[in-house]
Amino acid sequence: MLSGAGRGQPPNRAKPLVPKDKVVPKDPAPKGVAPKDSAPKAGTKGTGQSAPIQPAQESSSANAAPIIAPNPGIRDFKPDEWSLAFGHIPVLPGETLEALNIKEKGFYVDLTMGGGGHSRLILSKLGPKGRLLALDKDPETLSWAAIWGQGDPRLIIKRASFDQIDSVLAELGLGPADGLLADLGLSSRQLFSPGRGFSWQNDESLDMRLDPDNEVTAFDIVNHWPEKQLTDLIQRLAEERSGARLTKAILAERAKNPVKTTRELAELVKKVLWRPGHHAHFNLATKVFMGLRVAVNQEMEALATLLRKAPGCLNPGGHLVVIAFHSLEDRQVKQCFASREGQKIWKNMFKKPVTPSENELSLNRRARSAKMRVGELLKQPENK
Ligand SMILES: C[S@@+](CC[C@H](N)C(=O)[O-])C[C@H]1O[C@@H](n2cnc3c(N)ncnc32)[C@H](O)[C@@H]1O
């Protein structure tokens, strides 16, 4: 899950995507390709004038542990116009900046660019010689970035999954980074985008792919996965104890007709799992939808690969910052930092995850399940 458009309201699709006073290129980078006249580094998408950033509070820096006082928030943080237009508010903005401990001339990677909320905060701290590589597997976010980042020579945009970070760096001829940021899951914009099938609040086909080239959709899983796998998904990824019962109901339903739409699935979940006393039965659908999305996009596997590869992609002293919204993802990150602390590869910067302040939650309810963990790379492992 994720942060978002604020107060549980889906972004208003009727509103223009781009702030009115911005000049939008006529053909903004379809399919993740940046405009030809931009100045990319090493063959990927460059972009132009940097978006106006409301600088966050001054980051007090970072070498002493803990680097961040718990939950400082950014007092009076206001998402910039690009985040508002995109429909996604960056989570833990001040904490993320502090955790990355940005050096003016450093090289950073935003592994999950989304609407670029964190990317623009990072750029606001980089000097002219700094570099930011921003990745996303969803091409729509890339065409968006081609607008807000147009002409900024410090920014390199690339369509890629973050589990490929090592080969992306090699392909672009970029060395290890000074900091890596992964803000996991999906953006509020994706959640509510018509036709993508992420939300039970829309009635549309069961898709849920972040990368439209992904072969597997939620429809395939719901209608074709065997009982055991489906039960495991619902119990483990959706953390729904009645997974076996729900699976049986799905199997019975699909024996008659395929379960085609988000509405059909949400209704089925409600029918099977709702009991008096469940004051918000649709929360049950939320969990099931999240589990399905995680399975469709192989999010656990991608995170495991990232955690394995990250030490080889960071300079010693650099920080890997991970913001997770799913307890299993958070556990993976926690265990990785803890187990490799023993091998003196990571220093776990916080015993407990950093969570949003009340101040932030009053602005952005969607941040409520966010947990940020930070590892400092002590040394490159011998076997990367
Ligand atoms: C929570 S959003 C990031 C929001 C962003 N930090 C901001 O402030 O606008 C997560 C983004 O990560 C992308 N994503 C998810 N899994 C990914 C992966 N394996 N590789 C690259 N991008 C991924 C999603 O498409 C989505 O745009």
The ligand as a Gaussian input file, in Angstrom:
#p B3LYP/6-31G(d) Opt

LIG

0 1
 C        4.665000       4.404000      -3.736000
 S        4.994000       4.727000      -5.411000
 C        6.358000       5.842000      -5.346000
 C        5.924000       7.257000      -5.144000
 C        7.050000       8.262000      -5.199000
 N        8.036000       8.010000      -4.177000
 C        6.504000       9.662000      -5.085000
 O        6.746000      10.319000      -4.063000
 O        5.843000      10.116000      -6.013000
 C        5.796000       3.272000      -5.917000
 C        6.226000       3.271000      -7.376000
 O        7.107000       2.163000      -7.537000
 C        6.856000       1.550000      -8.768000
 N        7.333000       0.171000      -8.651000
 C        6.791000      -0.837000      -7.946000
 N        7.555000      -1.933000      -8.053000
 C        8.618000      -1.592000      -8.814000
 C        9.771000      -2.297000      -9.274000
 N        9.989000      -3.584000      -8.982000
 N       10.661000      -1.629000     -10.036000
 C       10.465000      -0.323000     -10.359000
 N        9.383000       0.379000      -9.967000
 C        8.478000      -0.241000      -9.201000
 C        5.374000       1.698000      -8.984000
 O        5.070000       1.628000     -10.362000
 C        5.117000       3.089000      -8.381000
 O        5.187000       4.081000      -9.363000

